[in-house]
Amino acid sequence: MRVILGIQYNGKDFCGWQIQPNGRTVQQTLEDALKKLTGENISVQGSGRTDSGVHALCQVAHFDTKSTIPPQKFACALNGLLPSDVQVLFSMQAKDDFHSRFSAKKKTYVYTFYQSEVNLPLTDDYAQRIVGKVDVDKMQAGAKYIEGTHDFKCFLASNSSVKDTVRTVYYCKVKKKNNLITIEVRGNGFLYNMVRPIAGTLLYVGEGRFAPEKVKDIIEGKSRLDAGKTMPAKGLMLKKVYYKGVKFPKIY
């Protein structure tokens, strides 16, 4: 039986999703809980490998089991074994050919800034502080150049070995509410660390260091050196993963 999990986690104290030799990870935490629950050595496959410090509103994962536990009961059973910074929102049975990573069609990420002259402890775990004025309208104007199908090599981390750097971004929206500024990006896939330099580039636009149209030049130039800095992981959240023909409960 193949089971789908919808997982929410605070990435602050995790070294990312993927299992590592020395470090607490979301994948290992889930697999340890499943071992206690079923007695099986189960491999949990996620829709993507979020980095150290990155959060997830709803990460999607799957696993195979011989357990007789009903698929929809795994969420409640696992939550009784999991720590408070990672919880299962829902569980359901999947078709045998479903794969959380390879079946995914779209993903949405959100990067959050907060404007404040002082550090705000209750906000700082989930957003990056910025001081001073930023022009959100100019940030949105720059974000429009990111939409579409492009070679996004300019936003690729230097230590990545990926060969194909062409991706499609369906939308890139910048919004402000009170002291929070969010950049929401939906695409058919993302390069390693892609959203964090996008956030850094658009912040430079908002601060007046870059003109909005420079974003177009940066993408066409394909050089990571031309783009803005890679923003800290704590402001990034995987919001949603989309699949064809799969409907998830909306409980978050």
Buried (B, 14 or more C-beta within 10 A) or exposed (E): BBBBBBBBBBBBEBBBBBBEEEEBBBBBBBBEBBEEBBEBEBEBBBBBBBBBBBBBBBBBBBBBBEBEBEBEEBBEBBBEBBEEBBBBBBBBBBEEEBBBBEBBEBBBBBBBBBBBEEEBEEBBBBBBBBEEEBBBEBBBBBBBBBBEEBEBBBBBBEEBEEEEBEBBBEBBBBEBEEBBBBBBBBBBBBBBBBBBBBBBBBBBBBBEEBBBEBBBEBBEBBEBEBBBEBBBBBBBBBBBBBBEEBEBEEEE
